[in-house]
Amino acid sequence: MAPVMARPRAARATVEAMPGNPLTDPNWANEVTDQVTELVGKVRDTATDKAIVAVRAIVFGLLGVVLGIVLLVLVIVAATRGVQAAFDTFLDWPRAVYVSYFVVGGILTLAGLLVMGKRTSA
């Protein structure tokens, strides 16, 4: 009989830790926690940075509009009072008041007509 030849043994399959497998990877919890923390941090930074910029723009914009309106009213009042004082030199006080209202009102009307003429149709 022919000698029986031994079959070569197959190499044993080694089981290595699969990445992302919580049963075999001892660092899995730390890695997933780091990834989640990093993702949440990126989302938070992106969302809050844009929200902060938007809120600041709204607050400063409203503050600018309110201060601009107050400043415009004060300028108109000062202009009216200045015209009244100028006309008071050669008119009596009640007539100087009426004339100053007509002069300042006329200037504002002309400014409004000029701005309306410059507008474009949308």
Phi and psi in radians as a Rosetta constraint file:
Dihedral C 1 N 2 CA 2 C 2 CIRCULARHARMONIC -1.382 0.35
Dihedral N 2 CA 2 C 2 N 3 CIRCULARHARMONIC 2.496 0.35
Dihedral C 2 N 3 CA 3 C 3 CIRCULARHARMONIC -1.084 0.35
Dihedral N 3 CA 3 C 3 N 4 CIRCULARHARMONIC 2.447 0.35
Dihedral C 3 N 4 CA 4 C 4 CIRCULARHARMONIC -1.427 0.35
Dihedral N 4 CA 4 C 4 N 5 CIRCULARHARMONIC 2.146 0.35
Dihedral C 4 N 5 CA 5 C 5 CIRCULARHARMONIC -1.587 0.35
Dihedral N 5 CA 5 C 5 N 6 CIRCULARHARMONIC 2.356 0.35
Dihedral C 5 N 6 CA 6 C 6 CIRCULARHARMONIC -1.286 0.35
Dihedral N 6 CA 6 C 6 N 7 CIRCULARHARMONIC 2.353 0.35
Dihedral C 6 N 7 CA 7 C 7 CIRCULARHARMONIC -1.345 0.35
Dihedral N 7 CA 7 C 7 N 8 CIRCULARHARMONIC 2.406 0.35
Dihedral C 7 N 8 CA 8 C 8 CIRCULARHARMONIC -1.108 0.35
Dihedral N 8 CA 8 C 8 N 9 CIRCULARHARMONIC 2.435 0.35
Dihedral C 8 N 9 CA 9 C 9 CIRCULARHARMONIC -1.300 0.35
Dihedral N 9 CA 9 C 9 N 10 CIRCULARHARMONIC 2.425 0.35
Dihedral C 9 N 10 CA 10 C 10 CIRCULARHARMONIC -1.277 0.35
Dihedral N 10 CA 10 C 10 N 11 CIRCULARHARMONIC 2.509 0.35
Dihedral C 10 N 11 CA 11 C 11 CIRCULARHARMONIC -1.115 0.35
Dihedral N 11 CA 11 C 11 N 12 CIRCULARHARMONIC 2.427 0.35
Dihedral C 11 N 12 CA 12 C 12 CIRCULARHARMONIC -1.224 0.35
Dihedral N 12 CA 12 C 12 N 13 CIRCULARHARMONIC 2.358 0.35
Dihedral C 12 N 13 CA 13 C 13 CIRCULARHARMONIC -1.296 0.35
Dihedral N 13 CA 13 C 13 N 14 CIRCULARHARMONIC 2.219 0.35
Dihedral C 13 N 14 CA 14 C 14 CIRCULARHARMONIC -1.692 0.35
Dihedral N 14 CA 14 C 14 N 15 CIRCULARHARMONIC 2.419 0.35
Dihedral C 14 N 15 CA 15 C 15 CIRCULARHARMONIC -1.706 0.35
Dihedral N 15 CA 15 C 15 N 16 CIRCULARHARMONIC 2.000 0.35
Dihedral C 15 N 16 CA 16 C 16 CIRCULARHARMONIC -1.758 0.35
Dihedral N 16 CA 16 C 16 N 17 CIRCULARHARMONIC 2.779 0.35
Dihedral C 16 N 17 CA 17 C 17 CIRCULARHARMONIC -1.137 0.35
Dihedral N 17 CA 17 C 17 N 18 CIRCULARHARMONIC 2.254 0.35
Dihedral C 17 N 18 CA 18 C 18 CIRCULARHARMONIC -1.417 0.35
Dihedral N 18 CA 18 C 18 N 19 CIRCULARHARMONIC 2.407 0.35
Dihedral C 18 N 19 CA 19 C 19 CIRCULARHARMONIC -1.170 0.35
Dihedral N 19 CA 19 C 19 N 20 CIRCULARHARMONIC 2.395 0.35
Dihedral C 19 N 20 CA 20 C 20 CIRCULARHARMONIC 1.403 0.35
Dihedral N 20 CA 20 C 20 N 21 CIRCULARHARMONIC 0.187 0.35
Dihedral C 20 N 21 CA 21 C 21 CIRCULARHARMONIC -1.750 0.35
Dihedral N 21 CA 21 C 21 N 22 CIRCULARHARMONIC 1.989 0.35
Dihedral C 21 N 22 CA 22 C 22 CIRCULARHARMONIC -1.212 0.35
Dihedral N 22 CA 22 C 22 N 23 CIRCULARHARMONIC -0.299 0.35
Dihedral C 22 N 23 CA 23 C 23 CIRCULARHARMONIC -1.415 0.35
Dihedral N 23 CA 23 C 23 N 24 CIRCULARHARMONIC -0.474 0.35
Dihedral C 23 N 24 CA 24 C 24 CIRCULARHARMONIC -2.045 0.35
Dihedral N 24 CA 24 C 24 N 25 CIRCULARHARMONIC -0.191 0.35
Dihedral C 24 N 25 CA 25 C 25 CIRCULARHARMONIC -1.824 0.35
Dihedral N 25 CA 25 C 25 N 26 CIRCULARHARMONIC 1.940 0.35
Dihedral C 25 N 26 CA 26 C 26 CIRCULARHARMONIC -1.234 0.35
Dihedral N 26 CA 26 C 26 N 27 CIRCULARHARMONIC -0.341 0.35
Dihedral C 26 N 27 CA 27 C 27 CIRCULARHARMONIC -1.672 0.35
Dihedral N 27 CA 27 C 27 N 28 CIRCULARHARMONIC 0.124 0.35
Dihedral C 27 N 28 CA 28 C 28 CIRCULARHARMONIC -1.049 0.35
Dihedral N 28 CA 28 C 28 N 29 CIRCULARHARMONIC -0.810 0.35
Dihedral C 28 N 29 CA 29 C 29 CIRCULARHARMONIC -1.081 0.35
Dihedral N 29 CA 29 C 29 N 30 CIRCULARHARMONIC -0.759 0.35
Dihedral C 29 N 30 CA 30 C 30 CIRCULARHARMONIC -1.138 0.35
Dihedral N 30 CA 30 C 30 N 31 CIRCULARHARMONIC -0.741 0.35
Dihedral C 30 N 31 CA 31 C 31 CIRCULARHARMONIC -1.146 0.35
Dihedral N 31 CA 31 C 31 N 32 CIRCULARHARMONIC -0.765 0.35
Dihedral C 31 N 32 CA 32 C 32 CIRCULARHARMONIC -1.159 0.35
Dihedral N 32 CA 32 C 32 N 33 CIRCULARHARMONIC -0.699 0.35
Dihedral C 32 N 33 CA 33 C 33 CIRCULARHARMONIC -1.085 0.35
Dihedral N 33 CA 33 C 33 N 34 CIRCULARHARMONIC -0.744 0.35
Dihedral C 33 N 34 CA 34 C 34 CIRCULARHARMONIC -1.102 0.35
Dihedral N 34 CA 34 C 34 N 35 CIRCULARHARMONIC -0.719 0.35
Dihedral C 34 N 35 CA 35 C 35 CIRCULARHARMONIC -1.148 0.35
Dihedral N 35 CA 35 C 35 N 36 CIRCULARHARMONIC -0.763 0.35
Dihedral C 35 N 36 CA 36 C 36 CIRCULARHARMONIC -1.135 0.35
Dihedral N 36 CA 36 C 36 N 37 CIRCULARHARMONIC -0.756 0.35
Dihedral C 36 N 37 CA 37 C 37 CIRCULARHARMONIC -1.085 0.35
Dihedral N 37 CA 37 C 37 N 38 CIRCULARHARMONIC -0.729 0.35
Dihedral C 37 N 38 CA 38 C 38 CIRCULARHARMONIC -1.132 0.35
Dihedral N 38 CA 38 C 38 N 39 CIRCULARHARMONIC -0.750 0.35
Dihedral C 38 N 39 CA 39 C 39 CIRCULARHARMONIC -1.139 0.35
Dihedral N 39 CA 39 C 39 N 40 CIRCULARHARMONIC -0.795 0.35
Dihedral C 39 N 40 CA 40 C 40 CIRCULARHARMONIC -1.110 0.35
Dihedral N 40 CA 40 C 40 N 41 CIRCULARHARMONIC -0.672 0.35
Dihedral C 40 N 41 CA 41 C 41 CIRCULARHARMONIC -1.109 0.35
Dihedral N 41 CA 41 C 41 N 42 CIRCULARHARMONIC -0.726 0.35
Dihedral C 41 N 42 CA 42 C 42 CIRCULARHARMONIC -1.125 0.35
Dihedral N 42 CA 42 C 42 N 43 CIRCULARHARMONIC -0.778 0.35
Dihedral C 42 N 43 CA 43 C 43 CIRCULARHARMONIC -1.123 0.35
Dihedral N 43 CA 43 C 43 N 44 CIRCULARHARMONIC -0.760 0.35
Dihedral C 43 N 44 CA 44 C 44 CIRCULARHARMONIC -1.096 0.35
Dihedral N 44 CA 44 C 44 N 45 CIRCULARHARMONIC -0.788 0.35
Dihedral C 44 N 45 CA 45 C 45 CIRCULARHARMONIC -1.089 0.35
Dihedral N 45 CA 45 C 45 N 46 CIRCULARHARMONIC -0.772 0.35
Dihedral C 45 N 46 CA 46 C 46 CIRCULARHARMONIC -1.115 0.35
Dihedral N 46 CA 46 C 46 N 47 CIRCULARHARMONIC -0.816 0.35
Dihedral C 46 N 47 CA 47 C 47 CIRCULARHARMONIC -1.208 0.35
Dihedral N 47 CA 47 C 47 N 48 CIRCULARHARMONIC -0.807 0.35
Dihedral C 47 N 48 CA 48 C 48 CIRCULARHARMONIC -1.257 0.35
Dihedral N 48 CA 48 C 48 N 49 CIRCULARHARMONIC -0.615 0.35
Dihedral C 48 N 49 CA 49 C 49 CIRCULARHARMONIC -1.073 0.35
Dihedral N 49 CA 49 C 49 N 50 CIRCULARHARMONIC -0.804 0.35
Dihedral C 49 N 50 CA 50 C 50 CIRCULARHARMONIC -1.180 0.35
Dihedral N 50 CA 50 C 50 N 51 CIRCULARHARMONIC -0.665 0.35
Dihedral C 50 N 51 CA 51 C 51 CIRCULARHARMONIC -1.151 0.35
Dihedral N 51 CA 51 C 51 N 52 CIRCULARHARMONIC -0.714 0.35
Dihedral C 51 N 52 CA 52 C 52 CIRCULARHARMONIC -1.124 0.35
Dihedral N 52 CA 52 C 52 N 53 CIRCULARHARMONIC -0.735 0.35
Dihedral C 52 N 53 CA 53 C 53 CIRCULARHARMONIC -1.099 0.35
Dihedral N 53 CA 53 C 53 N 54 CIRCULARHARMONIC -0.753 0.35
Dihedral C 53 N 54 CA 54 C 54 CIRCULARHARMONIC -1.135 0.35
Dihedral N 54 CA 54 C 54 N 55 CIRCULARHARMONIC -0.777 0.35
Dihedral C 54 N 55 CA 55 C 55 CIRCULARHARMONIC -1.156 0.35
Dihedral N 55 CA 55 C 55 N 56 CIRCULARHARMONIC -0.699 0.35
Dihedral C 55 N 56 CA 56 C 56 CIRCULARHARMONIC -1.106 0.35
Dihedral N 56 CA 56 C 56 N 57 CIRCULARHARMONIC -0.708 0.35
Dihedral C 56 N 57 CA 57 C 57 CIRCULARHARMONIC -1.095 0.35
Dihedral N 57 CA 57 C 57 N 58 CIRCULARHARMONIC -0.733 0.35
Dihedral C 57 N 58 CA 58 C 58 CIRCULARHARMONIC -1.147 0.35
Dihedral N 58 CA 58 C 58 N 59 CIRCULARHARMONIC -0.815 0.35
Dihedral C 58 N 59 CA 59 C 59 CIRCULARHARMONIC -1.125 0.35
Dihedral N 59 CA 59 C 59 N 60 CIRCULARHARMONIC -0.864 0.35
Dihedral C 59 N 60 CA 60 C 60 CIRCULARHARMONIC -1.193 0.35
Dihedral N 60 CA 60 C 60 N 61 CIRCULARHARMONIC -0.575 0.35
Dihedral C 60 N 61 CA 61 C 61 CIRCULARHARMONIC -1.125 0.35
Dihedral N 61 CA 61 C 61 N 62 CIRCULARHARMONIC -0.815 0.35
Dihedral C 61 N 62 CA 62 C 62 CIRCULARHARMONIC -1.128 0.35
Dihedral N 62 CA 62 C 62 N 63 CIRCULARHARMONIC -0.685 0.35
Dihedral C 62 N 63 CA 63 C 63 CIRCULARHARMONIC -1.089 0.35
Dihedral N 63 CA 63 C 63 N 64 CIRCULARHARMONIC -0.741 0.35
Dihedral C 63 N 64 CA 64 C 64 CIRCULARHARMONIC -1.115 0.35
Dihedral N 64 CA 64 C 64 N 65 CIRCULARHARMONIC -0.716 0.35
Dihedral C 64 N 65 CA 65 C 65 CIRCULARHARMONIC -1.133 0.35
Dihedral N 65 CA 65 C 65 N 66 CIRCULARHARMONIC -0.794 0.35
Dihedral C 65 N 66 CA 66 C 66 CIRCULARHARMONIC -1.112 0.35
Dihedral N 66 CA 66 C 66 N 67 CIRCULARHARMONIC -0.798 0.35
Dihedral C 66 N 67 CA 67 C 67 CIRCULARHARMONIC -1.152 0.35
Dihedral N 67 CA 67 C 67 N 68 CIRCULARHARMONIC -0.606 0.35
Dihedral C 67 N 68 CA 68 C 68 CIRCULARHARMONIC -1.127 0.35
Dihedral N 68 CA 68 C 68 N 69 CIRCULARHARMONIC -0.729 0.35
Dihedral C 68 N 69 CA 69 C 69 CIRCULARHARMONIC -1.140 0.35
Dihedral N 69 CA 69 C 69 N 70 CIRCULARHARMONIC -0.766 0.35
Dihedral C 69 N 70 CA 70 C 70 CIRCULARHARMONIC -1.074 0.35
Dihedral N 70 CA 70 C 70 N 71 CIRCULARHARMONIC -0.765 0.35
Dihedral C 70 N 71 CA 71 C 71 CIRCULARHARMONIC -1.103 0.35
Dihedral N 71 CA 71 C 71 N 72 CIRCULARHARMONIC -0.729 0.35
Dihedral C 71 N 72 CA 72 C 72 CIRCULARHARMONIC -1.085 0.35
Dihedral N 72 CA 72 C 72 N 73 CIRCULARHARMONIC -0.753 0.35
Dihedral C 72 N 73 CA 73 C 73 CIRCULARHARMONIC -1.113 0.35
Dihedral N 73 CA 73 C 73 N 74 CIRCULARHARMONIC -0.752 0.35
Dihedral C 73 N 74 CA 74 C 74 CIRCULARHARMONIC -1.129 0.35
Dihedral N 74 CA 74 C 74 N 75 CIRCULARHARMONIC -0.659 0.35
Dihedral C 74 N 75 CA 75 C 75 CIRCULARHARMONIC -1.136 0.35
Dihedral N 75 CA 75 C 75 N 76 CIRCULARHARMONIC -0.729 0.35
Dihedral C 75 N 76 CA 76 C 76 CIRCULARHARMONIC -1.148 0.35
Dihedral N 76 CA 76 C 76 N 77 CIRCULARHARMONIC -0.727 0.35
Dihedral C 76 N 77 CA 77 C 77 CIRCULARHARMONIC -1.111 0.35
Dihedral N 77 CA 77 C 77 N 78 CIRCULARHARMONIC -0.755 0.35
Dihedral C 77 N 78 CA 78 C 78 CIRCULARHARMONIC -1.149 0.35
Dihedral N 78 CA 78 C 78 N 79 CIRCULARHARMONIC -0.676 0.35
Dihedral C 78 N 79 CA 79 C 79 CIRCULARHARMONIC -1.138 0.35
Dihedral N 79 CA 79 C 79 N 80 CIRCULARHARMONIC -0.735 0.35
Dihedral C 79 N 80 CA 80 C 80 CIRCULARHARMONIC -1.104 0.35
Dihedral N 80 CA 80 C 80 N 81 CIRCULARHARMONIC -0.771 0.35
Dihedral C 80 N 81 CA 81 C 81 CIRCULARHARMONIC -1.158 0.35
Dihedral N 81 CA 81 C 81 N 82 CIRCULARHARMONIC -0.642 0.35
Dihedral C 81 N 82 CA 82 C 82 CIRCULARHARMONIC -1.154 0.35
Dihedral N 82 CA 82 C 82 N 83 CIRCULARHARMONIC -0.710 0.35
Dihedral C 82 N 83 CA 83 C 83 CIRCULARHARMONIC -1.165 0.35
Dihedral N 83 CA 83 C 83 N 84 CIRCULARHARMONIC -0.663 0.35
Dihedral C 83 N 84 CA 84 C 84 CIRCULARHARMONIC -1.081 0.35
Dihedral N 84 CA 84 C 84 N 85 CIRCULARHARMONIC -0.756 0.35
Dihedral C 84 N 85 CA 85 C 85 CIRCULARHARMONIC -1.139 0.35
Dihedral N 85 CA 85 C 85 N 86 CIRCULARHARMONIC -0.641 0.35
Dihedral C 85 N 86 CA 86 C 86 CIRCULARHARMONIC -1.185 0.35
Dihedral N 86 CA 86 C 86 N 87 CIRCULARHARMONIC -0.751 0.35
Dihedral C 86 N 87 CA 87 C 87 CIRCULARHARMONIC -1.304 0.35
Dihedral N 87 CA 87 C 87 N 88 CIRCULARHARMONIC -0.341 0.35
Dihedral C 87 N 88 CA 88 C 88 CIRCULARHARMONIC -1.200 0.35
Dihedral N 88 CA 88 C 88 N 89 CIRCULARHARMONIC -0.291 0.35
Dihedral C 88 N 89 CA 89 C 89 CIRCULARHARMONIC -1.232 0.35
Dihedral N 89 CA 89 C 89 N 90 CIRCULARHARMONIC -0.562 0.35
Dihedral C 89 N 90 CA 90 C 90 CIRCULARHARMONIC -2.171 0.35
Dihedral N 90 CA 90 C 90 N 91 CIRCULARHARMONIC 0.067 0.35
Dihedral C 90 N 91 CA 91 C 91 CIRCULARHARMONIC -2.218 0.35
Dihedral N 91 CA 91 C 91 N 92 CIRCULARHARMONIC 2.806 0.35
Dihedral C 91 N 92 CA 92 C 92 CIRCULARHARMONIC -1.297 0.35
Dihedral N 92 CA 92 C 92 N 93 CIRCULARHARMONIC 2.840 0.35
Dihedral C 92 N 93 CA 93 C 93 CIRCULARHARMONIC -1.043 0.35
Dihedral N 93 CA 93 C 93 N 94 CIRCULARHARMONIC -0.847 0.35
Dihedral C 93 N 94 CA 94 C 94 CIRCULARHARMONIC -1.076 0.35
Dihedral N 94 CA 94 C 94 N 95 CIRCULARHARMONIC -0.669 0.35
Dihedral C 94 N 95 CA 95 C 95 CIRCULARHARMONIC -1.235 0.35
Dihedral N 95 CA 95 C 95 N 96 CIRCULARHARMONIC -0.606 0.35
Dihedral C 95 N 96 CA 96 C 96 CIRCULARHARMONIC -1.136 0.35
Dihedral N 96 CA 96 C 96 N 97 CIRCULARHARMONIC -0.635 0.35
Dihedral C 96 N 97 CA 97 C 97 CIRCULARHARMONIC -1.131 0.35
Dihedral N 97 CA 97 C 97 N 98 CIRCULARHARMONIC -0.834 0.35
Dihedral C 97 N 98 CA 98 C 98 CIRCULARHARMONIC -1.110 0.35
Dihedral N 98 CA 98 C 98 N 99 CIRCULARHARMONIC -0.750 0.35
Dihedral C 98 N 99 CA 99 C 99 CIRCULARHARMONIC -1.147 0.35
Dihedral N 99 CA 99 C 99 N 100 CIRCULARHARMONIC -0.676 0.35
Dihedral C 99 N 100 CA 100 C 100 CIRCULARHARMONIC -1.129 0.35
Dihedral N 100 CA 100 C 100 N 101 CIRCULARHARMONIC -0.669 0.35
Dihedral C 100 N 101 CA 101 C 101 CIRCULARHARMONIC -1.080 0.35
Dihedral N 101 CA 101 C 101 N 102 CIRCULARHARMONIC -0.728 0.35
Dihedral C 101 N 102 CA 102 C 102 CIRCULARHARMONIC -1.169 0.35
Dihedral N 102 CA 102 C 102 N 103 CIRCULARHARMONIC -0.706 0.35
Dihedral C 102 N 103 CA 103 C 103 CIRCULARHARMONIC -1.176 0.35
Dihedral N 103 CA 103 C 103 N 104 CIRCULARHARMONIC -0.887 0.35
Dihedral C 103 N 104 CA 104 C 104 CIRCULARHARMONIC -1.146 0.35
Dihedral N 104 CA 104 C 104 N 105 CIRCULARHARMONIC -0.706 0.35
Dihedral C 104 N 105 CA 105 C 105 CIRCULARHARMONIC -1.097 0.35
Dihedral N 105 CA 105 C 105 N 106 CIRCULARHARMONIC -0.697 0.35
Dihedral C 105 N 106 CA 106 C 106 CIRCULARHARMONIC -1.129 0.35
Dihedral N 106 CA 106 C 106 N 107 CIRCULARHARMONIC -0.727 0.35
Dihedral C 106 N 107 CA 107 C 107 CIRCULARHARMONIC -1.088 0.35
Dihedral N 107 CA 107 C 107 N 108 CIRCULARHARMONIC -0.789 0.35
Dihedral C 107 N 108 CA 108 C 108 CIRCULARHARMONIC -1.139 0.35
Dihedral N 108 CA 108 C 108 N 109 CIRCULARHARMONIC -0.637 0.35
Dihedral C 108 N 109 CA 109 C 109 CIRCULARHARMONIC -1.141 0.35
Dihedral N 109 CA 109 C 109 N 110 CIRCULARHARMONIC -0.778 0.35
Dihedral C 109 N 110 CA 110 C 110 CIRCULARHARMONIC -1.099 0.35
Dihedral N 110 CA 110 C 110 N 111 CIRCULARHARMONIC -0.684 0.35
Dihedral C 110 N 111 CA 111 C 111 CIRCULARHARMONIC -1.114 0.35
Dihedral N 111 CA 111 C 111 N 112 CIRCULARHARMONIC -0.713 0.35
Dihedral C 111 N 112 CA 112 C 112 CIRCULARHARMONIC -1.128 0.35
Dihedral N 112 CA 112 C 112 N 113 CIRCULARHARMONIC -0.725 0.35
Dihedral C 112 N 113 CA 113 C 113 CIRCULARHARMONIC -1.143 0.35
Dihedral N 113 CA 113 C 113 N 114 CIRCULARHARMONIC -0.656 0.35
Dihedral C 113 N 114 CA 114 C 114 CIRCULARHARMONIC -1.138 0.35
Dihedral N 114 CA 114 C 114 N 115 CIRCULARHARMONIC -0.768 0.35
Dihedral C 114 N 115 CA 115 C 115 CIRCULARHARMONIC -1.156 0.35
Dihedral N 115 CA 115 C 115 N 116 CIRCULARHARMONIC -0.704 0.35
Dihedral C 115 N 116 CA 116 C 116 CIRCULARHARMONIC -1.156 0.35
Dihedral N 116 CA 116 C 116 N 117 CIRCULARHARMONIC -0.572 0.35
Dihedral C 116 N 117 CA 117 C 117 CIRCULARHARMONIC -1.224 0.35
Dihedral N 117 CA 117 C 117 N 118 CIRCULARHARMONIC -0.474 0.35
Dihedral C 117 N 118 CA 118 C 118 CIRCULARHARMONIC -1.435 0.35
Dihedral N 118 CA 118 C 118 N 119 CIRCULARHARMONIC -0.261 0.35
Dihedral C 118 N 119 CA 119 C 119 CIRCULARHARMONIC -1.195 0.35
Dihedral N 119 CA 119 C 119 N 120 CIRCULARHARMONIC 2.782 0.35
Dihedral C 119 N 120 CA 120 C 120 CIRCULARHARMONIC -2.006 0.35
Dihedral N 120 CA 120 C 120 N 121 CIRCULARHARMONIC 2.618 0.35
Dihedral C 120 N 121 CA 121 C 121 CIRCULARHARMONIC -1.395 0.35
Dihedral N 121 CA 121 C 121 N 122 CIRCULARHARMONIC 2.356 0.35
